[in-house]
């Protein structure tokens, strides 16, 4: 098991399980039926589901709650005839949703599990609505990576791309939680209010240190590390500061995270919580754990980490400490969105060899995956003067988010490489001139409808590029002007019927469950916008579904 020292990269400290002969041989500071570690979307939903069935629940978080869910776009991938879809006049069925997601998800979960997810999809939106969150069917008039305020239903994946639409009836399934700005904060605040209304006990500044098991491996509870008093206040301040400065100064943010770990090591007091029914691990992924990234997904280390300090793999490491199996740990979703501005998607993306590697109109996570896995993380977007002018105009007209228009303008106005011929551009980019010229010739022929595009790009999204007015924009994974956000997708293997954590031999670890990005789930192979949050909600509720009302 990989357990980095807490001072190494700001991760929570995880220790080997405490093994006891019986529950009475340890002094418990608190008791509950269900102990949930991680107060993000999956943890909140696990706690709410357990509480609705009569369980006494304690919900803990290393920081103040929210996690990556609160920083997300608040998009929930749902279909099969949701209320917002019907409001928009969209026809969709669970079967069509299943057929599409099967192409995206592959065999990461069984067909039965994927069908259940799709069948439960519409009621999941109803469940969120019952907890005070709002969804509606207003759709943007154009394809976008994230819709502007006023629009809350959109094509959030590859549904309308020709190769996918040929295998499954296309429908918009990205349900953005209604609210202004990035909707993740709205989504989490709604779940937080629901947790408060359900009178679920919440402990913040309280991280999991180690599991407590009996000699047969049954999980009885957990030893926590609880910050209190002035140390808790300083802990909270450090965490908030690290999150605020991470985008602008990631190195400084990491130094602050190291301070957080040292503070925990010195001042956190041990707290033993007994869980009579189960412990649910819902702490998110591991993108902020550099040691785990080096071990499982080293090629993504240069990318921009998307999430929060709590995405340190602590839930995964706790599961591993009890003998749990892990899977899909090498899978990382890299987001390279080139639409909007729409004219960018009409250009062509090439790798170091001067050849295209992906259909440029696909969803950004698909493009990012191909760029990182097939093109080695290095790529350039080739436009001509006309497309560049149109893209600049779209960015300046408004209607786009600043995170969409800002980097695009900087790259086009300050960072683009300009050339008057394919050979000149190839020389400037240090790639084979003959290959780039042939790539441009073939692309233009397909744009003129003289041939079929070999990568399946639709005619409407192609444009003949003027070889005498070429511009190359660096869209590589390590770009600092145009960050490529990444999230981890792998985690603990779980029983797909219950969410119970399983060992390598397939047997369940009694009393231990996992959800969200701590566990292998629907998006653990490939990601589309909203699928991770939808899986957090669905798998969280599954993990919190105690068998009966607990007396």
N, C-alpha and C positions, 0 to 999 in steps of 0.2 A: 504493500500500500504506500502511496506517495503522501507523506505528511510533512510539508515544509515547516521549518521553524517560523513561528508567528512574526518574528522580526524581519524575515526574509522579504516578504512582499505584502505585508499588511493583512494576511489571512487570519481567520479565526483559528485558534489552537484546538486541535482535535487529538484526543488521547484514546488508548485502547479501552475497550469496555471493562467496567467493573463487574466481576462475576461473583454472585452471592449464592449461598445455599438455599435461602428462602427470602421472601419479601420482608419478613419480620426481622431479618438480620441487619437491616439498614435503617437509619433514622431518616424518615422522609420529611422534608420541610413543607410540602404541599402535595395534595392528591387530586386526581381528576379521572374521568373516564377516558378522555382523549386529549393527548398532548400534541399540539401542532407547532412545529418549529419552522418559522418563516411566515411573516405577515405581508405577503404580496397577494396577487389574485388567487393563486392556487391554495395558499394557506388559508386565506379568508373564506374561500368557498368550501374547503374541507371543514373548517370550524362551523360555518353556518349549516352545512348539511348534517353534521353530527349533532349540533344543538337542536336542530329541528326534529330529531329523532329521540330527544330526551336525554342526550348525553351531557354530562358536566365537562366543559371544555376549558383548557388553558391554552392560550395562543401567545407564543413568544417570538421576539425578533431581536436580532443582534443590534439593530439601530431603532429607528422610530416607526418602521413599517413603510410599505409602498414598494420598495425594491424596484426592479426593472419594469414592473407593470405600471407603476405611477409615472415613469419616464417615457413610456411607449406612446404610440399614437392612439391608443384606446380602441383599436379596430378588432372586432370579433368576427371570425370567419364562420358564417352560418348560412344555411340554405334549406332547400327542400320545401319551400313555401312558408317563409317567415312572414310575420305581419308587415314589416316594411317592404318586403318584396311584393306582396299582394297590393299594398298601397301604391307602389310604383307601376303596377300592371305587369310585373315580371312573372313569367311562368317558370317554375322550378320544381323538381321532385327529389326526394332522397336518393333515388337511383341515379339520376343525372349527376348529383353531387358526388356520389360514390364513384362513379365511372371516371370523373375528372380527378378526384383526389387519389384514386388508385394509380393514375399515371404519375402524380407528383410524389406520393408517399412510398410507392413501390411495395416491397414486402416487409416494411419495418414493423407493421402490426398485421394481425390476421385479417382476412376479409370480414369475418364476423365482427371483430372489434371496429373496423372502419365502417361497416354498415350500421352498427349501433350508434356510433358517433354521428353519422349523417341522419339517422332516424331521430335522434335526440336533439338535433340542431335547432329546429324551430322552437321547441319547448325551452331550450336553453335561453333564447332571447326573451321568451315570456318570463322565465325565472328571474333573469336580471331586471326586467321591467317591474316585476313584483317587488323587487328590492329598491325601487325608486330610480333606476337608470332609464334613460330615454333613448329610443331608436326610431328612425323614420325613413321614409323611402325617397327622399329628394336625391336626384342623381346629377353629377356634373355633366356638362355637355361634351367633355373631352376625356381622353385617357390620361390618367395622372397617377403618380406614385402615392399621393396623399391629397384628398380633396380639400378645397378651401372651405372656410366657414359657410354654413348654409347648405352644404351637401353632405349626406350621411350614408349613402349607399353607392358602392362603386365596384368596378372590376378590379379586385385587389391582387389578382394572380395572372395566370396565363390562359384563363378560360376562353378568351376570344381569339387567341393566336391560332392560326390555321391548323397546325399539327395537333393541337389539343381539342379544338372545336370539332375536328373530324371524328374524334373518338367519344365525345361527350357533349351533350347540349349545353351551350354556354349560358351563363346567368351571372349577374353581379351578386357577389356574396360577401363583400367587405362591408360590415356593419360598423360604422364609426359611431362611438358613443356620442350622443348629442351634447354639445358644449362648445365654447369658444376656445381657440388655441389648440394645442396638442391635447387630445382627449384622454390620454392615459391617467392624468391627474384626476379628471372628472370620474372616470371609471373606478379608480381606487377609492376616492372619497365616498362614492356611493356604497362601496363594499364596507368601508370603515364605519359608515353610519349604520349599516345593517348589522355589523358585528356589535356595535354599541347597543342598538335596539334589542338584540337578542341576549344582552347582558352576559356576553362571553368575557371571561377574565383575560385581560391582555397584559403581558409583561414586556416592556420595551427595554432596550439596552441590556438584553438578556440573551446570551448566545449558548448554544449547545456545546458542551465540553466532551462528554463521552456518554455512551449508552450504559445502562445497568441491565444485566441479563442474569438468568439463572444458569445452572450448569448444563442444561439442555439447549441453551441458546435462545430461549424465549426472552423477548425484550420486556422488562418490567417498568422501565422509566428512563430517566436521563439525569445526569449531573449537568447543571447549568452554570454559567459564569455570569453573575448578576452585578452590574455596575450600580452604585448607589451614591447619593449625596453629591458633593461637589465634583467627584470624579465622573459621575454620570453626566453632569452638565458639561464638563469639558469634553467628554467622549462625544456627546451630541454635537457640540460646536465644531469639533475636529471633523466629524463625519459630514456635516453640512458644508463646511468650507471645502473639503476635498471634492464633493460633488459639484459645487459651483465652479471650481477652477479647472476641473478635469479637461474640458475641451480645449481651453486656451493654454494650460500649463500642466500636461499630464505628469511630467517628472516631479514637479512640486507636489501635485496631488498624491503621488505615490509615496513621497517622503512623509506627508501628513498621515497616510494610511499606516505607515510603519509606526508612527507615534501612537496611533490608535491601538495597534496590537500590543505595544509596550505598556500602554496604559491599562489594557485589559489584564496583561500578565501580572502587573503589580497590584492593581486595586480591585479586580473583580473578586467577589466572594462566592464560594461554592454554594450551590442550592440544589437539593435533590427533590425532583418531582416524580411522583409515582403516577403511572398511567395504567389504570386497571384494564382497559380494553386495547388501546393501541397508541403508538407514537407515529405521527405523520411527518415525514421530512419534506419540506417545501421551500427550500432556501434558494432555488434558482440554479443557474448554470455555474461555469467555472472560468469565464473569460478573464476575470481579474486575478486568477491564480496563475502566475507566470510559470511556476514549476509544472503544474498540470498541463498548461498549454505546450510547454516544451516537450513534455512526455507524449502527449496525444495528438497535438495539432500544431507542430512547430512552424509550419509554413505561414500560419496566420498571425504570428507574433508581431510583424510590422504594422498590422491593420489597426484601425481605431476601435477600441473596446467599447461596446455598447452595453450599458447596464449600470450597476452601482457597485460600491465597495462590497456589498453583501454577496455579489456573484462570485464567490471565492471557492466554490465546490465543497463547502463544509457539509452539506447534506449528503453528497455523494461519498465523501470521505468517512462520515459516520456510518453509512451503510456498508462500505467496504470493511470497516473495522469489525463489523459483525459477520463478515463472510459473504457479503452480497456480491452478485455478479454485476459487471458493467458492460455496456455495449454502445456502439455508435459514437464512441468518444472522439474519433477522428473527424466526425462530421461537424462542420462549422458553416453557418450561413453568412456569406459575405454579400453586402448590398451595394451594387453599382447601378444606381438609377440614372438613366440618361433621358428620361421623359417625366416631367417637363424640364427644359423647353422642348416642345414637340419636334422642331426641326432637327434636334440632335439625333433623335431616333431614326431619322431618314438618312443619316450619314452611315459610314461603315467603320466598324471597330476592327483593328488589326493587332496582331502580336508582334514580337521581335523579328519574326521571319517575314513580315510583310503580308501575312495572309489572315483572312477573317477566321474567327474561331467560334462565332455564335450568331444566331439571328438577332439583330439589334432591337427588334420590337418586343422581345420577350420581357417578362417581369424582371425587375432589377436583381432579385436574389438568384434567378437563373443565370443572368448575364454575369453576375459576380462570381457564381460558382464556376462557370466555364472559364472566366478570366483567371481565377486562382488555381483551378485544377488542371486546365488544359493549356493555358497561356503562361503559366509560371508567375502569375500576379502582375505581369507587365503588359500594358495595352495602351493604344492610342485611338482616339476617335477622329476620323477624317471627315471634314466638312469642306465645302467650297465657299466662296465669298457670298453667294446668295443665301445659303442655309445659315451661315454665320450672321448675316444681317437680319434675317427673319428671327433667329433665336434671340439676338440682342433686343430686338423690338418687343418680342413676347415678354422678356424679362423686365423691360422698362415700363411696359403698359400696366403692370400691376396684375393682381389676381393670383399671383404665385406666393407661396410662403418664402420668407427670407432665406431659409435654409435651402430652398430650391433655386432661387434666382441669384443669390449672393455669390456662391462659388462659381456658378456658370458664367456670370459677368466677369469675374476676376480672371477666369481661365481664358475667356474669349478676348478680353481687352489687354491683358497683361501677360498671359502665360502661353498663348498659342504660338506654334511654330509655323511660319508662313513660307510657301514655296511656289514657284511658277511652273513646276513640272513634277511628275512623279519621281524622276531621277534625283532632282534637287531635294525633294522632301525625304527620299530614302537616305540620301547622304547625311542630311541634318539629323535624322533619327537613327542613323547607323544600322540600317537594315538593308537586305539585298534589293537593289534597284529593280532587277528583272522581275522578282516576285511581286513587289508592290505594284509595278506597272500592269502585270497580268491580273492581279487582284482587282485593280481599278477598271481594267478593260472588261472583265467578266461582270463586275457589279453594274457598270453602265449599260452593258448589253441587256442584263435582266431588268434594269430600270426602264429601258426602252421597250420592254416586253418582247424582245427578240429571242430570249431564252427564259427558262424557269430558273429562279434563284435556287442554287443548290442547298442553301440553308433554310429554305422554306419561308423566306420573308414575303409578306403580302405586297402586291403591286402598289397599293395605296401608301405604303410606308417607305417606298423607295424613291430616290431622286437621282437623276443623272448628275454626276459631279463634274464640274469644269476643271480639267486637269491643269489649266493655266492659272488657277486661283485656288490653291489648296491650303487648308489650315489643319494642323494636327494638335489635338488637345490630349495631354497626358492624363489618362484615367486609371493609372496603376493603383494597386492596392495600398502602396505606402505614400500616396499623395497627401501632403499636408494642407494644400488649398482645397482639395476635393476629397474629404475623408471617405474611406470605405469602411463603414461600420460592420462589425461582426458579432455574432452571438453563438454560443456553443449549443449543440443539439443533443448530445449523448448524455447518458446518465445511468442510473441503477435500473437493472432489469426488474420488471414487475409482472405479477400475474395480471393478465389483461382483463380478467373478470372482476377483480377486486381491488387492484392497486397494491397488493401485498408484495413486499420486496422478496426476491427469490435468490437462491444460491446458484452457483454454476451447474449443479445437478438438477435444477428445476424445482427443488423443494422450497416452500415458503419459510421465511424467518418469522416465527410466530410473534405477533404483536408489533410488527414493523411494516409501515406503508410509505409510499412516496408518490409525489405528484408534481406536475409542471415540469420545468426544465431540470429538476433533480432526477427525473425518471425518463426512461425511454418512452416516447409517445408518438402521436400522430405525425408531428413535424420533424421527427428525429432523422429523417433521410433528406428531405428537401423542404424548404420553407416557402410559404406565400404569406403576404401580409394578413394578419389577423389569425393565422392558424395556431401560432403559439399561445396567444391569449385564450382562444377558444379551447385549446387542449388543457390549458391551466384550469379553466372553469370546469370543464367536463371531468378531467382526471382528479381535480381537487374534490369535487362532489363525490366521485367514486371512492376516493380514499377515506372520506368522512362518513361513508354510508355504513354505519354500525348496523348489526343484524336486527336488533330490536331495541325498544325503549329500555334503557338501563335503569334499574331500580336503585 
